[in-house]
Amino acid sequence: MFPGGTPDMQQLLQQAQQMQQDLMSAQEELAQTEVKGTSGGGLVTATVNGVGELQGIEIKPEAADPEDTETLSDLVVAAVRDAANNARELASQKLGPLAQGLGGGMPGGLGLPG
């Protein structure tokens, strides 16, 4: 497993620091990435960043029926959920391999989500 049977602690420390830097870089990139979700066939579009923070809502005029605000509310909630799900999927794609490299989910690992 390790040359000579024992790990080089300096090398392990450097690898851990590099993985931590890569993880932080990926998290910063996610925070800057816009992710969209839609509902009602595109009547409502929600935009979140890659960590799921709501950035904006676009509502097409035909979705805004003053006699039926409940449907509009449902469409907004559905679009925000869709965007948040898309953001989680993106985060999983970007952070999953990094978290796995840090021992996520393995006994003795750092326990980061993968």
N, C-alpha and C positions, 0 to 999 in steps of 0.2 A: 504494500500500500504506500508506504513512505520509504524513500531511499534510506538504507541503514536501519529501518524499523521504527524510527522516531520522527515525528513531524518537526520541521524547522519553524519554531515559534515566530520568528521574524517574518518569514514568508507567509504564514497563516495570518498574522496581523495585517500585513500589507494587502492580502487578498480580501480580508474582511473590510478594511478601510475602503478599498476600491469598490466593493459591492455596495457599501453604504453610500458612497458618492454617486454610484450609478442609480441607486434607488432614489436618492434625493433629487437627482437630475430628472428622472422619469416623473417624479411627483410634481416638480416645477413645470415640466412640459404639459402634464395633464391639467394643471391649474390654468394654463394659457390656452388650452384647446377647447374650441366650441363644439358642442354635441347637440343635435336637434332631435326632437321627438314630435310626432304629429298625432292628431286624432280627427275624426270626422272626415276622413278622406282629404286631409290637408286644410280643413277649415280653421284649425287652430294649430299653431306651431310653437313649441316651447324650446328655448335655447338655454342650456346649462353649460357650465364648464366641465372639464373632465373629472372633477371631483364632486360633481353633482349640485353645485350651487347655481340657483336659478339666475339667469342673466337677462332674460326677456321673454315676452309673450307676443305673438302676432296673431291677430284675430281678423279673419276675412269678414267683410261687411255682411255677407249673407248668413253668417253664423250668429249675428247679433239680432235676435228677434225680441223686441221689448216685451212681448206677451209670453215669452218662454225663456226666462233667464236661467231656469234650472238646467236645461239642456246645455246652455253655454257654459255654465259652471262645471257640469260633468265633462264637457269637451276639454276645458282647461285642465282639470285634474288629470284626465287621461293623457293629455299631451305632456304634462309635466312628469307623470309616471313613466311614459315612454322614453322621454329624454333622460331621466335618471337611470332607467334600466340600460339604455345605450351607453351612458357614462360609466356605469359599473362594469359593463362588458369591455369597454375600452381600457379601463383601469386594470381589469383582470388580465387582459392581453399584454399590457405594458409592464405591470408590476409582478404578475404571476411568476415569470421565470426568475426575476431578481429575488423575490421572496423565497422561492424554492431553493435558490442558491444559498440563502441565509439560514436554511434549515426549517422553513415553515412547515408545520404539521408533523415534523419528525421528532421522536423523543430526543431530548437534549438540544434541540434546535432553538432558535430565537422565538419561535411561535408566531411569526408574522403571517398574516393571512395570505393565501396563495392564489 
